[in-house]
Amino acid sequence: KAIIECQTYELALNLAAMRAAGIEVSRLTAIGGGARSEAWLKTKADILAVPIRTLEVNEAGCLGAAIFAGCGTGVYSSLNDGVRRAVRFRSLHEPDPAAHVAYARRFEIYKGLHGALRPIHQRLRAS
């Protein structure tokens, strides 16, 4: 659970940087191994306070390549057309507002820990 939370807090840091740059994120799509874990999907939704959806296909990269190929061969008129016609969603995990409040308090602690460990990380890189 701690590893899942830590990984998701790192994602929260990235989302905060994106939002600070003016990029709004209203939902995420999980792919790969992390999309197979219901516990991780729920934790992501709760920590990030955004819905997390998963695809019906396991290999999103292959689907993306097929959509590109379909555009190149004229099967799809555009990438948007290909995505609209080929991408199907399997599940949607909505955030729990009460859980998000609890995670937000822990995230503040995590951010402090993240900064406090910076000198140790620098020493490890130098050795």
C-alpha positions, -999 to 999 in steps of 0.1 A, spaced: 0 0 0 28 24 8 45 18 -26 11 25 -44 6 56 -24 42 69 -30 39 63 -67 6 81 -68 20 110 -47 47 114 -73 20 115 -100 3 142 -79 35 162 -80 36 159 -118 -1 169 -120 5 199 -98 33 210 -121 11 206 -151 -17 227 -135 8 254 -125 17 255 -162 -19 261 -171 -27 225 -182 -60 213 -166 -64 176 -160 -100 165 -154 -95 127 -158 -68 101 -164 -67 69 -184 -46 41 -168 -28 17 -190 -3 -11 -185 3 -30 -153 -11 -3 -130 -45 -6 -148 -48 -42 -137 -49 -33 -100 -83 -23 -87 -67 -11 -54 -42 11 -72 -69 26 -95 -90 34 -65 -60 49 -46 -51 70 -77 -86 84 -80 -88 92 -43 -54 108 -41 -56 128 -73 -93 136 -70 -99 128 -106 -118 99 -123 -95 72 -135 -107 51 -164 -92 19 -180 -93 6 -215 -108 -26 -228 -75 -36 -244 -44 -46 -225 -19 -32 -250 -27 5 -254 6 10 -274 -5 -16 -300 -39 0 -302 -23 34 -307 0 20 -335 -31 5 -352 -49 38 -351 -19 55 -366 -17 28 -393 -55 32 -399 -49 70 -405 -21 63 -429 -41 38 -449 -73 58 -450 -93 36 -426 -97 66 -403 -100 102 -415 -80 116 -386 -65 106 -353 -96 118 -335 -117 97 -358 -95 66 -351 -97 72 -313 -134 78 -314 -140 46 -333 -114 22 -318 -109 32 -282 -133 15 -257 -133 20 -219 -137 -9 -195 -141 8 -161 -143 42 -144 -131 48 -108 -145 79 -92 -127 96 -64 -141 94 -29 -141 130 -15 -136 119 21 -107 97 12 -92 125 -8 -93 148 22 -73 122 43 -49 116 14 -44 154 10 -32 157 46 -7 129 40 4 144 7 14 176 25 36 154 48 50 135 17 59 168 0 79 178 31 96 144 32 104 146 -5 122 179 1 140 167 32 154 138 13 168 159 -15 203 163 1 205 125 6 195 118 -30 223 143 -41 248 125 -20 238 91 -34 242 105 -70 276 118 -62 289 85 -48 
